[in-house]
């Protein structure tokens, strides 16, 4: 058996791992790498393996840094199935189409500017027909249902508690009579977050591939976020400004809307309009409504039992139309605009930042992880000058960063999860999906628990198991 780490190695995006069992290749995730534009395009376009050689693919969840390069995989010859949960299949149906649409529109916009400057045109990584083709190869499975994906390889999904449909992937492998269990956390969620259920504890495994996004950091309690959001909104409104929120369309947007709904019900927010300006967020929210079997008991009791919509209230408006989105930038009175993409690398949020980042009355509220070399990271770091569509903008808006919204387990939560495993059985651990310091810190902590073979792979590194 061989494991090769192709992405999310000492970095957070581009999740992609290849497991070879008896000459059969299993691809775990196929995500987009997000970072410097030119580097990202080259890495995403040139897959580090022959897609035709892959026998089967397993997708942990629908976030683009885990799923976003599947159209490229299929475009270049992959013909097998993409196994995922039912909710992930539904979310991917909208997210991959949206990714293709955004790439087409962004390339169109950039090429207009390039033409004026006499620069050569750029091309999209993939287009809508590529996204639509790959979606025909998705196969949805239920949680806790063992399913054979190859001879002598059974797949089971357990709820990861990260976003709707996210899964901890367990592969039970029988190779030449030797039985091995491999567990891939995907992105591991947190306990006691609103809406979705807590992560399911996997207790027995031989091999573990684990994320480490917050392996060296700790979150504020989620319960504190309500008062912090209330404070930011009130202070910004007093200044006469807008609150601009870059937010992942799946998970983070719904959590924030859920919280805003609670604050409105409790009379704790000023009377301002709130807009969710992202067609993907609108569509994703509809998928959430379809999959209330994934909701936790608190959500059921607070909203569903009272026949309330957790994601809709009188001050909230969902924006689909491009012209309506443009009109938001003409609003002069205070409001909140929640828009995608979460790392500020594409989509309508770019236009809202372009129009609002210069004004000290406004607040940019960061509620998600921002990878290195993304516009979102530069804003979170409060760099005085940022580039949007190649133009320099003075960052004068207030910037507030709240890690408590994170859907990733922090260091304590990750270690609690590992401590729930049978350490005597674990032979090797592979720490991925984290920046170098975060991954190394977590690896050291896991080793301190008595597990000897803990690796922090570099991109492309192979392991014989």
Order of alpha helices (4+ residues) and beta strands (2+ residues): beta-beta-beta-alpha-beta-alpha-alpha-beta-alpha-alpha-beta-beta-beta-beta-beta-beta-alpha-beta-alpha-beta-alpha-alpha-beta-alpha-beta-alpha-beta-alpha-beta-beta-beta-alpha-beta-alpha-beta-beta
